[in-house]
């Protein structure tokens, strides 16, 4: 995941902009709830409405967050944890 997208998603989860970390237990439930709530808000695009190339390359934040949401849901259902660190 691109670093700016990852930082945004971590912040939406309530994890600030930690480059490395992990969450488990109640923190997973809280992070999942925060992320789902923030993604339910409409996205505001900063691009030029006439820029067709940018529109074709656009991937919504919800789509980018889908794997993270699945990891959080799995961690919650299996009483496990989620870890992250930069490559």
JOBELKA-V217944 format. One record per run of one state. SS is the DSSP state (@ for helix, = for strand, . for the rest). FROM is the first residue (numbers start at 1). TO is the last residue. If there is no record, write none. Layout:
BEGIN
ss = <SS:SS>
from = <FROM:FROM>
to = <TO:TO>
END
This chain:
BEGIN
ss = <.:@:.:=:.:@:.:@:.:@:.:=:.>
from = <1:3:13:20:25:26:40:52:58:61:78:81:86>
to = <2:12:19:24:25:39:51:57:60:77:80:85:87>
END
